[in-house]
Amino acid sequence: ANQMILNVMKYHIFTYLSLHYMKICFSKANPRMACQSVAAVMDEQALLGLNPNADARYRQRAMAYFEQLKESQDAWEVCAEALAKGIYNDDHVKFFCFQVLEHQIKFRHAGLSAVQQQLIRETLMKWLQCQLMNAQPEKPFIRNKAAQVFALTFVMEYLTLWPKFFFDLLSLVGLSPHGVDIYLRTLMAIDAEVVDRDILHTPEETRRNTLIKDTMREQCIPSLVESWFQILQTYQQSHPEITCQCLEVVGAYVSWIDLNLIANDRFVNLLLSQMSVEELREEACDCLFEIVNKGMDPVDKTKLVESLCQVLQSAGFFNVEQEEDVDFLAKFARLVNGMGQSLLLSWTKLAKTGNVKDTAETLQAVEAKVPLLLKLLVHEDDDISTNVVGFCYEYLHVLKQLPQLTDQQKTNIEAVMLAVMKKLTYDDEYNFENEGEDEAMFVEYRKQLKMLLDRLAQVSPELLLEAVRRVFTNTMRNWQTAPFMEVEVAIRLLYMLGEALPASHGAHFSGDTVKTSALQDMMRTLVSCGVSSYQHTSVALEFFETVVRYDKFFIVEPQYIPNVLMAFLDQRGLRHNSPKVRSRVAYLFSRFIKTLDVNLGPCCSLTGISTNSSVLCSLVFHSGKWLPGAADQRRPALHV
């Protein structure tokens, strides 16, 4: 009986609300009242469509309801009320309410009444207060959306309506973990709205953002920095995730606030202590990197970097060979790269001013970091090595500008050469048959190493030529028993010299006798030692690539042309099992024939190979299937 009475009451209430809704919404006399009535109750049926598993009909209704709330003058207020009072437990409904609020702030804030603007502020603070009392925090996606709404409100109102935004937040959250989490997320969202240079802004927004930063520097930045210090100190043991968030905030804001607030003994010592905490040290590394990267006077920058390095070295961080955590080492390598590049930039600025004393001291500071640079550059993990390529490149650029190199600098150059040669080498796990993401990353890494090799050639071409010659000669002497990685990289180094040592129109075999003699010796060895028959695809391809790069060699010494022609027609070339290899070799073969057409006659006659184009094409055809399949793969051979 009680259930029946309850059902009857529900029916009458529903009927009354429905009639009342229809009466107002379809009233032509007072359309504003019709919109107001929508805010009285949220459409529960539409809210069902917010669930990812809802059917299309409900999802469509939810979208329509969202548009209705966005366009209404005050229907969005029901969402504000739901957030302030915590009416809904469903995460998707909470997110939906924040989206509606976000739209009003972002696109309609100027049209809101003072009462409505106040309602938004009160809603956000009430919602935040609820978070402090909740046993469990909201889901991360809700907290992120809330932070975005806080940030948008800040941007719209900080300069006019809400100058005490940060003080209100800090006084409310105190050191509550849930509250601090929202506070830090809000700071990162503000950074994205106001500071992030990757986001395009209109000139008006840029002026507004500049004014916001100036006002923050004057009014609240010291208080914010103090709050960060307290958070870092309080939560580094109990809540490492909050500490990491705070370190990220410090790193984001340090680029435009007074560096003295951060780069002081109290703060830096705290950051350095967190470098020894496993859960924190990667974020601490990133934070120190941003501090080092901050623009400042070159002399002060040198002092800052040197003080950091002294502490890091005394704490044992420079002993990278003893560190097993490669993720941390990658971060540390990035920090070392930042310190090195900062010192080199300081050197450049000081050298332009003619400040001999400070310039010499800065260069000395750079040289002291080179042993650490070399350890990281040659590390077996390519991510670690990649992160110091920039430092190495800039260091070589500075050496290029010096009038004379010291013995130590020459030793450093040779060490960089050896490191680059070693890191160019393929590892055992490289998949030549099915190249994926890891293989693509190594190819990109090789391009960076090539940049270093080109820079080495500019600094000391004689040293580079001699180093490559030594490696190449030793490897070719024992290529039959050497691993494919060593053979491939030896030929690759010879190939790379073609770009590293400049020559007009590829004329590497005329002019400078030292270079010409060395290159000719290496090319003679390459085409006569039989390495083209090495049973690995990478070696065969590198052989043919190098032969074609140095095609002018065969004009100088045409007697070696038959060796190369027979190599092209061998099972390592146009008769290779791999269609991909055959296609590339056919293209290289066509280039080789086209370039040396005038020299083919006398050389080919010595070995009985006809120079008639149809005969050459027949040789290609009979050496193993034109090229398999598609017509586009056959074009290179047909071109011959």
C-alpha positions in Angstrom: 0.0 0.0 0.0 2.8 2.4 0.9 4.5 1.6 -2.5 1.2 2.4 -4.3 0.8 5.7 -2.5 4.4 6.5 -3.4 3.9 5.7 -7.0 0.7 7.9 -7.2 2.6 10.8 -5.6 5.4 10.4 -8.1 2.9 10.4 -11.0 1.2 13.6 -9.8 4.5 15.3 -9.2 5.8 14.3 -12.7 2.5 15.4 -14.3 2.5 18.7 -12.6 6.2 19.4 -13.5 5.6 18.4 -17.1 2.5 20.6 -17.5 4.3 23.5 -15.8 7.3 23.0 -18.1 5.1 22.9 -21.2 3.1 25.9 -20.1 6.2 28.1 -19.7 8.3 26.8 -22.6 5.6 27.3 -25.1 4.5 30.7 -23.8 5.0 33.3 -26.4 4.4 36.1 -24.0 7.5 35.6 -21.8 10.2 33.6 -23.6 12.8 34.5 -20.8 10.7 32.8 -18.2 10.7 29.7 -20.5 14.5 29.6 -20.4 14.6 30.1 -16.7 12.4 27.1 -16.1 14.9 24.8 -17.9 17.3 25.4 -15.0 14.8 24.2 -12.4 15.5 20.5 -13.0 18.2 18.8 -15.1 17.0 16.5 -17.8 17.7 13.1 -16.2 17.0 11.2 -19.4 19.5 13.4 -21.4 22.1 12.7 -18.7 21.8 9.0 -19.3 23.4 9.7 -22.8 26.6 10.9 -21.1 27.5 7.3 -20.3 30.0 5.9 -23.0 27.8 2.7 -23.2 24.6 4.6 -23.9 22.8 4.0 -27.2 22.8 6.5 -30.0 19.3 7.9 -29.1 20.4 8.9 -25.6 23.7 10.3 -26.8 22.0 12.4 -29.3 19.6 13.7 -26.6 22.6 14.5 -24.4 24.2 16.5 -27.1 21.1 18.5 -27.7 20.7 19.1 -24.0 24.3 20.3 -23.9 23.7 22.8 -26.7 20.5 24.0 -25.0 22.4 24.7 -21.7 25.2 26.5 -23.6 22.9 28.8 -25.4 20.6 29.6 -22.5 21.1 32.8 -20.6 20.9 31.1 -17.2 20.0 27.5 -17.6 23.7 26.7 -17.0 23.1 27.7 -13.4 21.7 24.3 -12.6 25.1 22.8 -13.5 26.8 25.3 -11.1 24.4 24.3 -8.4 25.0 20.6 -9.0 28.8 21.1 -8.7 28.5 23.3 -5.6 26.2 20.9 -3.7 27.7 17.7 -5.0 24.3 16.5 -6.2 25.6 13.9 -8.7 28.0 11.0 -8.1 28.3 10.0 -11.7 31.7 11.1 -13.1 30.4 11.8 -16.5 27.7 14.1 -15.2 30.3 16.0 -13.2 32.5 16.4 -16.2 29.4 17.5 -18.2 28.7 20.2 -15.7 32.2 21.5 -15.8 32.0 21.6 -19.6 28.9 23.7 -19.5 30.5 26.1 -17.0 33.7 26.2 -19.1 31.7 27.3 -22.1 30.0 30.2 -20.2 33.3 31.5 -18.9 35.2 31.1 -22.2 32.6 32.5 -24.6 30.0 34.4 -22.6 31.7 35.8 -19.6 31.4 39.4 -20.7 27.6 39.0 -21.1 27.1 37.5 -17.6 25.6 39.7 -14.9 27.7 40.5 -11.8 25.5 38.1 -9.8 26.2 35.3 -12.3 29.9 36.0 -12.3 29.9 35.9 -8.5 27.9 32.6 -8.7 30.8 31.1 -10.8 33.4 32.1 -8.2 31.3 30.8 -5.4 30.6 27.5 -7.2 34.3 26.9 -7.8 35.3 27.6 -4.2 32.4 25.5 -2.8 33.4 22.6 -5.1 37.0 22.9 -3.9 35.9 23.0 -0.3 34.1 19.7 -0.9 37.3 18.2 -2.2 39.0 18.9 1.1 36.4 16.9 3.0 36.2 13.9 0.6 38.0 10.7 1.6 38.9 10.0 -2.0 39.9 12.5 -4.7 38.0 12.9 -7.9 39.1 11.1 -11.0 42.1 12.7 -12.7 40.1 13.8 -15.8 37.6 15.6 -13.6 40.4 17.3 -11.6 42.0 18.4 -14.9 38.8 19.8 -16.2 38.1 21.6 -12.9 41.7 23.1 -13.1 40.9 24.4 -16.6 37.8 26.1 -15.4 39.6 27.6 -12.5 42.3 28.8 -14.9 39.8 30.3 -17.4 38.1 32.2 -14.5 41.5 33.5 -13.4 42.3 34.8 -16.8 39.0 36.5 -17.2 38.8 38.0 -13.7 42.2 38.3 -12.0 43.0 41.8 -13.3 39.5 43.2 -12.4 37.1 41.1 -10.3 39.3 38.5 -8.5 42.7 40.0 -7.6 43.0 37.8 -4.6 42.5 34.6 -6.6 45.7 32.9 -5.3 45.3 34.1 -1.8 41.8 32.7 -1.7 42.9 29.4 -3.0 45.9 29.1 -0.7 43.9 30.1 2.4 41.3 27.5 1.5 43.5 24.5 0.6 46.2 25.0 3.2 48.3 21.8 3.1 45.4 19.5 2.4 46.7 16.9 -0.2 43.4 17.0 -2.2 43.4 20.7 -2.2 47.1 21.1 -3.0 46.6 18.7 -6.0 43.9 21.0 -7.4 46.0 24.1 -6.7 49.0 22.7 -8.6 46.8 21.5 -11.5 45.3 25.0 -11.7 48.8 26.6 -11.8 49.7 24.3 -14.8 46.4 25.2 -16.5 47.2 28.9 -16.0 50.6 28.4 -17.5 49.0 26.8 -20.5 46.6 29.7 -20.9 49.0 32.6 -20.2 52.6 31.5 -20.8 52.8 28.6 -23.2 54.3 29.8 -26.4 53.1 26.9 -28.4 49.5 28.2 -28.1 48.6 30.9 -30.6 47.1 34.1 -29.1 45.5 37.2 -30.6 47.4 40.5 -30.1 44.8 41.4 -27.5 45.2 38.2 -25.6 49.0 38.6 -25.7 48.8 42.0 -24.2 46.4 40.7 -21.5 48.7 37.8 -20.7 51.7 40.1 -20.4 49.7 42.3 -18.0 48.7 39.3 -16.0 52.3 38.1 -15.6 53.5 41.6 -14.6 50.7 41.9 -12.0 51.5 38.4 -10.6 55.2 39.4 -10.3 54.2 42.4 -8.3 51.5 40.9 -6.1 51.7 37.2 -5.5 54.8 35.4 -7.0 56.8 35.5 -3.8 53.8 33.9 -1.9 53.4 31.3 -4.6 57.1 30.4 -4.4 56.9 30.1 -0.7 53.9 27.7 -1.1 55.9 25.6 -3.5 58.8 25.3 -1.0 56.4 24.3 1.7 54.7 21.7 -0.5 58.1 20.2 -1.7 59.3 20.0 1.9 56.0 18.6 3.4 55.1 16.0 0.8 58.4 14.6 -0.5 58.1 11.5 1.7 54.3 11.0 2.1 53.0 12.1 -1.3 55.7 11.8 -4.0 53.1 12.4 -6.8 52.2 15.8 -5.3 55.9 16.6 -5.0 56.4 15.7 -8.7 53.5 18.0 -9.6 55.0 20.8 -7.7 58.4 20.3 -9.3 56.7 20.5 -12.7 55.1 23.8 -11.7 58.4 25.3 -10.5 60.0 24.3 -13.8 57.2 25.9 -15.8 57.1 29.2 -13.9 60.9 29.7 -13.5 61.2 30.9 -17.1 59.4 34.2 -16.3 59.7 34.9 -12.6 62.6 36.3 -10.6 65.2 33.6 -10.6 66.6 34.7 -7.3 63.4 33.4 -5.7 64.4 29.8 -6.8 68.1 29.9 -7.4 69.1 30.3 -3.8 70.7 28.0 -1.3 67.4 27.0 0.5 65.5 26.1 -2.7 68.4 24.6 -4.7 69.6 22.4 -1.8 66.0 21.0 -1.4 66.0 20.2 -5.2 69.4 18.6 -5.0 68.3 16.5 -2.0 65.3 15.2 -4.1 67.7 14.1 -6.8 68.6 11.3 -4.5 64.9 10.2 -4.0 64.0 7.5 -6.5 60.4 8.7 -7.0 61.4 12.3 -7.4 64.7 12.5 -9.1 63.5 12.5 -12.7 61.2 15.5 -12.0 64.0 17.1 -10.0 66.3 16.8 -13.0 63.7 18.4 -15.2 63.2 21.2 -12.7 67.0 21.9 -12.5 67.1 21.9 -16.3 64.5 24.6 -16.5 66.5 26.7 -13.9 69.7 26.3 -15.8 67.9 27.1 -19.1 66.7 30.5 -17.7 68.0 33.5 -19.6 70.4 35.6 -17.5 73.7 37.4 -17.4 76.5 35.2 -18.8 78.8 35.6 -15.8 76.0 34.8 -13.4 74.9 31.9 -15.5 78.4 30.4 -15.4 78.5 30.8 -11.6 75.1 29.1 -11.3 76.0 26.2 -13.5 79.4 25.7 -11.8 77.8 25.7 -8.3 75.3 23.1 -9.4 78.0 20.9 -11.0 80.1 21.0 -7.9 77.2 19.8 -5.7 76.2 17.1 -8.2 79.7 15.9 -8.6 80.4 15.7 -4.9 77.1 13.8 -4.5 78.4 11.2 -7.0 76.0 11.9 -9.9 78.9 12.2 -12.4 79.8 8.5 -11.9 77.2 7.6 -14.6 78.8 4.2 -15.3 77.6 3.1 -11.8 74.0 4.1 -12.5 71.6 1.4 -13.7 68.4 3.4 -14.1 68.5 4.4 -17.7 65.3 6.5 -17.4 67.0 8.7 -14.8 70.2 8.8 -16.8 68.3 10.1 -19.8 66.9 12.9 -17.7 70.4 13.6 -16.2 71.9 13.6 -19.7 69.4 16.3 -20.6 70.4 18.3 -17.6 74.1 18.0 -18.5 73.2 19.0 -22.0 71.4 22.1 -20.7 74.3 23.0 -18.5 76.8 22.6 -21.3 74.8 24.6 -23.8 74.3 27.3 -21.3 78.0 27.6 -20.6 78.7 27.7 -24.4 76.1 30.4 -24.9 77.7 32.4 -22.1 81.1 31.9 -23.8 79.8 33.2 -27.0 78.3 36.3 -25.4 81.4 37.0 -23.4 83.7 36.5 -26.4 81.7 39.2 -28.3 82.3 41.7 -25.5 86.0 41.2 -25.4 86.0 40.1 -21.8 89.1 37.9 -21.9 89.2 36.8 -18.3 85.6 35.7 -18.0 85.6 34.2 -21.5 88.6 32.0 -20.6 87.1 30.9 -17.3 83.8 29.9 -19.0 85.7 27.9 -21.6 87.6 26.2 -18.8 84.3 25.3 -17.2 83.1 23.8 -20.5 86.3 21.8 -20.9 85.8 20.4 -17.4 82.4 18.9 -18.5 83.8 17.1 -21.6 84.7 13.9 -19.8 81.2 13.6 -18.5 79.8 14.5 -21.9 81.9 11.7 -23.5 80.6 9.1 -20.9 77.0 10.0 -21.8 77.6 10.2 -25.5 79.1 6.7 -25.7 76.5 5.2 -23.4 75.0 2.0 -24.8 71.5 3.4 -24.4 70.8 5.7 -27.5 68.2 7.8 -25.6 70.9 8.8 -23.2 73.4 9.5 -25.9 70.9 11.5 -28.0 70.3 13.9 -25.1 73.9 15.2 -25.1 74.3 15.6 -28.9 73.4 19.3 -28.7 76.1 20.0 -26.1 78.7 18.1 -28.2 77.7 19.9 -31.4 77.9 23.3 -29.8 81.3 22.4 -28.2 82.7 21.5 -31.6 81.3 24.7 -33.0 83.2 26.7 -30.4 86.4 24.8 -31.1 86.1 25.7 -34.7 86.2 29.4 -33.8 89.4 29.1 -31.8 92.6 30.3 -33.5 94.6 27.3 -32.2 93.6 24.0 -30.5 95.4 22.8 -27.4 96.6 19.2 -27.0 93.7 18.5 -24.7 91.2 19.9 -27.2 92.7 17.7 -29.9 92.4 14.7 -27.6 88.7 15.6 -26.9 88.1 15.8 -30.7 89.6 12.3 -31.2 87.5 11.0 -28.3 84.3 12.4 -29.9 85.2 10.8 -33.2 85.6 7.4 -31.6 82.4 7.8 -29.7 80.5 8.8 -32.9 82.0 5.8 -34.8 81.0 3.4 -32.1 77.5 4.8 -31.8 76.9 4.6 -35.6 77.1 0.8 -35.3 74.0 -1.3 -35.5 73.1 -3.5 -32.5 72.2 -7.1 -32.6 68.5 -6.4 -32.1 68.0 -4.3 -35.3 65.4 -5.9 -37.5 66.3 -5.4 -41.1 63.5 -7.5 -42.4 60.7 -5.8 -40.5 61.8 -2.3 -39.5 59.5 -0.8 -36.8 59.5 2.2 -34.5 62.8 1.3 -32.7 64.6 1.0 -36.1 63.1 4.3 -37.2 64.4 6.0 -34.1 67.9 4.6 -34.7 67.9 5.9 -38.2 67.0 9.4 -36.9 69.7 9.0 -34.2 72.2 8.2 -37.0 71.3 11.5 -38.7 72.2 13.3 -35.5 75.6 11.5 -35.4 76.2 12.5 -39.0 75.8 16.1 -38.0 78.5 15.6 -35.4 80.7 14.0 -38.0 80.2 16.9 -40.4 81.1 19.3 -37.6 84.2 17.2 -36.8 85.3 17.6 -40.4 85.0 21.4 -40.1 87.0 21.5 -36.9 89.8 19.1 -37.9 89.4 17.4 -41.3 92.9 15.8 -41.1 92.1 14.1 -37.8 88.8 12.8 -39.1 90.3 11.5 -42.4 93.0 9.7 -40.5 90.6 8.2 -38.0 88.2 6.9 -40.6 91.1 5.6 -42.7 92.5 3.7 -39.7 89.1 2.1 -38.8 88.3 1.3 -42.5 91.7 -0.3 -43.2 91.7 -2.5 -40.1 88.2 -3.7 -40.7 88.6 -4.4 -44.4 91.7 -6.4 -43.7 89.6 -9.0 -41.8 86.2 -8.4 -43.2 85.5 -12.2 -43.7 85.6 -12.8 -39.9 84.4 -9.4 -38.6 80.7 -9.0 -37.5 78.5 -7.4 -40.0 78.0 -4.3 -37.8 81.7 -3.5 -37.9 82.0 -4.0 -41.6 78.9 -2.0 -42.4 79.9 1.0 -40.2 83.5 1.0 -41.7 82.0 1.4 -45.2 79.4 3.8 -43.9 82.1 6.1 -42.5 83.8 6.1 -45.9 80.5 7.0 -47.5 79.9 9.8 -45.0 83.2 11.4 -45.7 81.8 12.3 -49.1 79.6 14.9 -47.5 81.7 15.7 -44.5 84.7 16.7 -46.6 83.4 19.2 -49.2 84.3 18.8 -52.8 83.1 20.7 -55.9 80.7 18.5 -57.9 81.9 15.4 -56.2 85.5 15.9 -57.3 87.0 14.1 -54.3 89.9 12.7 -56.4 91.5 15.9 -57.5 93.0 18.9 -55.6 94.2 18.2 -52.0 96.7 15.4 -52.4 96.4 14.2 -48.8 92.6 13.8 -49.0 92.8 12.4 -52.6 95.4 9.8 -51.7 93.5 8.6 -48.6 90.2 8.3 -50.4 91.7 6.5 -53.4 93.5 4.0 -51.1 90.2 3.3 -49.3 88.2 3.0 -52.6 90.8 0.6 -54.1 90.5 -1.5 -51.0 86.7 -1.4 -51.1 86.3 -2.6 -54.7 89.1 -5.1 -54.7 88.9 -6.9 -51.3 85.7 -8.8 -52.1 83.6 -7.3 -49.3 80.7 -6.9 -51.8 80.0 -10.6 -51.3 79.5 -10.2 -47.5 76.4 -12.2 -46.5 74.4 -9.4 -45.0 72.0 -7.0 -46.6 73.3 -3.9 -44.8 76.9 -4.5 -46.0 75.9 -5.1 -49.6 73.7 -2.0 -49.8 76.3 0.2 -48.1 78.9 -1.1 -50.6 76.8 -0.1 -53.6 75.8 3.2 -52.1 79.4 4.1 -51.6 80.5 3.0 -55.0 77.9 5.2 -56.6 78.8 8.2 -54.3 82.4 8.0 -55.4 81.7 7.3 -59.1 84.4 9.9 -60.0 87.0 7.4 -58.6 86.3 5.1 -61.6 87.2 8.0 -64.0 90.6 8.2 -62.3 91.0 4.4 -62.0 88.7 2.8 -64.6 90.4 -0.6 -64.2 88.2 -1.3 -61.2 84.9 -0.9 -63.1 84.6 -4.6 -64.1 84.8 -5.6 -60.4 81.9 -3.3 -59.6 79.8 -4.4 -62.6 80.2 -8.0 -61.6 79.3 -7.1 -58.0 76.1 -5.5 -59.2 75.2 -8.6 -61.1 76.0 -10.9 -58.2 73.5 -12.5 -55.8 74.3 -9.7 -53.3 73.0 -7.2 -55.9 70.5 -7.5 -58.7 70.0 -11.2 -57.9 69.3 -10.6 -54.2 66.4 -12.5 -52.6 64.8 -9.3 -51.2 62.7 -7.3 -53.6 63.5 -4.1 -51.6 67.2 -4.7 -52.0 66.9 -5.5 -55.7 64.9 -2.4 -56.4 67.5 -0.1 -54.6 70.4 -1.9 -56.3 68.8 -1.5 -59.7 68.4 2.2 -59.1 72.1 2.5 -58.1 73.1 0.4 -61.0 71.3 2.7 -63.4 73.1 5.7 -61.9 76.4 4.0 -62.1 76.0 3.1 -65.8 74.7 6.5 -66.7 77.6 8.3 -65.0 80.4 6.2 -66.4 79.0 5.6 -69.9 82.1 6.9 -71.7 84.4 4.7 -69.6 82.5 1.4 -70.0 83.8 0.4 -73.4 87.5 -0.3 -72.9 87.0 -1.6 -69.4 84.1 -4.0 -70.2 85.9 -5.3 -73.3 88.7 -6.5 -71.0 86.3 -8.8 -69.3 84.0 -9.7 -72.2 81.1 -7.6 -70.9 79.3 -5.8 -73.8 78.5 -2.1 -73.5 75.5 -2.4 -75.8 72.5 -1.2 -73.8 70.4 -4.1 -74.8 73.0 -6.6 -73.8 73.4 -4.8 -70.4 69.6 -5.0 -69.9 69.7 -8.6 -70.9 72.4 -9.2 -68.2 70.2 -7.5 -65.7 67.2 -9.5 -66.7 68.9 -12.9 -66.7 70.7 -12.1 -63.4 67.4 -12.6 -61.6 63.9 -11.5 -62.6 63.8 -7.9 -63.8 62.5 -6.7 -60.4 59.6 -8.5 -58.8 56.0 -7.4 -59.5 55.1 -3.8 -59.8 56.0 -1.6 -62.8 57.4 1.1 -60.6 60.0 -1.3 -59.2 61.1 -2.2 -62.8 61.6 1.4 -63.9 65.2 1.7 -62.6 66.3 -1.3 -64.5 64.4 -0.3 -67.6 66.1 3.0 -67.4 69.4 1.2 -67.8 
